[in-house]
Amino acid sequence: MKYICSVCGYVYDEEAEGIPFSSLPDDWKCPMCGAPKSLFEEEESKEKEEEIPADVIPEDGEKLSPGILAAIFSNLARGAEKQYLPHSSDLYRDIAEYFTKAVPESSKNKLEDILSSSDDELSRLYPKLRSIASSNKDRGTLRVTVWGEKVTRMIKAITEGYLKEGEDFLKNNDVWVCSVCGFIYIGNNPPRICPVCKVPDWKFERITEEAV
C-alpha cells in the first residue's frame, strides 16, 4: 500500500520502506515537507475522489468574511508573482491588505479561530473555488486554489501541534514561510525547494518574534 502526503505529494511506499504505515509512530512527519502523519491519504482513496457536486458552488449574493477575502486575494497576489505579473500582484496585495484591516480585532491571532477558519476553508471555500475554476477552465485560479488548500492544511496541522505541545512544539526549531505561496515549514533550515510551489529555498523568510 502507498500513502500520499496531501501537502507536497510525497509517496510513502510500504513495500519499499519495509514498514507498514500504521506502524509508524504518531509523531512521524513527512520527510519532504514536515506534514504530520495525519495528512497522508491512501493512494486508492485519493484516486477514487469524486467530482465536486454542483451544489457547492456559491449562490449569487453569498457573503464571504473579510478574513476569507483577505486570504483569497493574498493567494492571488502570490500566484500573480509566480507568473511574473508584478502589477497584478501589487493590486491583489493591496486588496488583501484592505480586507485584512477589516477583520474584527477580536478574531485576530487566536489559535482556536485559526482552526475554525481552516476547517471552513478546507470543507467549504476551496472546494467551491476549485469547482468554479475548473468549470471556467481558469488554470491560474486553479493553481492558486491548490496552493492555498495545501498551505491551509499545513497551517491547521501546525496550529493543532502548537495547541497540544505549547512552546515545546517550536523548541530548537525556526519558522520559515515561503514568500510565494505561504507554505510554513518548521525546522532549522528551510527545505531546498518549496514542497508546494517549487521555488528555491532563498524564497523562504525566517519568522522572528520581532516580525510577528
N, C-alpha and C positions, 0 to 999 in steps of 0.2 A: 504493500500500500504506500502511496505517496501523499504527502501533505504539503500544501502550498501556503506560503505567507501571504495574507491578504493585503499587506502593505507594499512589499517590494517584489513579490513573486518568487522568492527563494523556495526551492523544492527540497523537502526532506524525504529521501527515499529510504524506507525501512530496510529494503533488501541490500542496498549499497552500504548503509550505515551499520547494519547488523544489530540494531537496537530498535525494538518497537517504539513507535512514537508515544504510546501510552505509558511506556516505562521511563520516559524522560522525566526528570524532576520538575516540580511545578514552577520553579524559578528559572528554568531553561529559557533562553532567548534566541531569537533568530540571529545567526552568525553574521548576517549581512546588514540588517537594519536595527537590530536590538528589540524588535517587537516581541512581546511575551508569547508564550505557548498558546494562549487562548485565542490569538489572532490567526492561527493556522486552520485551514479547512481541508477536508478530504478531497482529493483530486476528483473523484467520481461525483461528489455532491456539487462541486464547483462547475463541472461540465453539464450538470443537469439543471442549472439555474434556469428558471422560467423567465419568459419575457415579462417586462413590467406591465401590469394591467393598465388599461387606458384610464381607469378611474383615479389614478394617482396624479394625473395632470391637473394642475390647479385650475379652479374655475375663475371666470372673469371677476375681477374685483377682490380676489383674495388678498389680504394684507399680510405682508411679511414684516417682522420686527426689525428695528434699526440694527440690532446685532447681526441678524442673518443677512441683511442687505450689505452691511459693512464687510462681512465675510465673503459674500459673492463678488463684490467689486474689488476686494483685495486680491482674490484669486484671479479675477480677470486681469488685474494690473500685472500680476506675475506672469500670466500666460502671454500677455502682450510683450512683456520684457523678453521672454524666452524667444518670441518670434521677431525680435528686433524692431518693435514698433514703439519707440520711446514716447511719441506724442500721445498715442492711445494709452500707454501705460501710465503716464502722468495724469491724464484725465480720470482714469479709473481710480487711481490712488487718491486723488483729490475728493472724489465722491465717497470712497471708503472712509476717509478721514471725517468727512461731514457726518456720515451715519454713525461713526464711532463716537463722536461727540454727543450724538443724540441718544445714546444708550443711557438709561437711568443709572445714576451713580450707585444706587443700592444693589444693582445686579452685576456690577463690575468686580472682577478679581475674586469671586467666591468659587471655591472648588466645586461645591455642590451645583452651582449654576452652570459651571463648565460641563459637568457630567450630563445635566439635564439638557443643555443645549446640544451637546454632542449626540445624545440619543435621538433628539428630534431631527437633527440634520441627517443622521445616518438612516433613520427609518422613514423620513418624510421628504426632506428637502432634496437631497441628492438623487433619490430615485425619480423625483419629478423633473429635475433639471436634465438628468440623463435621458429620460423619455422624450422630453421636448427637443433636446439637441439631436437625438437620433432621428426623430421624425422629420426634422428640418435639415438633416444631413450637415449639421454645423460641426465640423471636425474640431475647430478651435475651442468652442464652448465645451464639447465633449471631453477634450483633453484636460481642460481646466477642472471640469467636474470630477474626472477620475483622480486628478491630483488632490483636489480638496477632500474627496472621500477618504483617500488613503491617509492623508495628513490628520484628518479628524479622528480616524481610528487610532492613530498613534497618540494623539493628544488625550483621548479618552483613557487609553491604557496607562499612560504616564500619570495622569491625574489619579486614577484608581490606585496605582502603585504608591504614589505620594501619600494619599489618604490612609493607606494601610501601614506604611512603614515610617512616615514622617520624614524628618531630616536625614535619617539613615538611608533613604532612597537615593539621595544625591551624594552620599559620603564618598569622598575621594574621586568624584566624577565632575565633569564640566557639562554645561548645557550648550548645545550647538544648534543653530537654526539655519536652515537653507534660505538664503536671501531671495531665491527664485520661487520656490513652491511652498515654503513654510514648514517643511519637514523638520521635526525635532529629534535630535539624537543625544543620548546620554552616554558620555564616555570621556576618556582622557583626550582623545583626538577625534576630529570629525571623520566620517567614512571617506574613503578615497574618492568615491563617486556617490552622489546622492541617490539613494535607493528608489526615489520616486521620480524625479525629473532628469536624473543622469548628468547633472552639471558637476564639474570637478570640485574638490574639497575647498579650494580657495573661495568658493561662493558661500561657504558657511561662515556665520558670525558667532563668536563666543559670547554668551549672555552673562553679564556680571550683575551683581546686586545694584551697582550704580545705574545700570541700564534699565532696571525694572521699575 
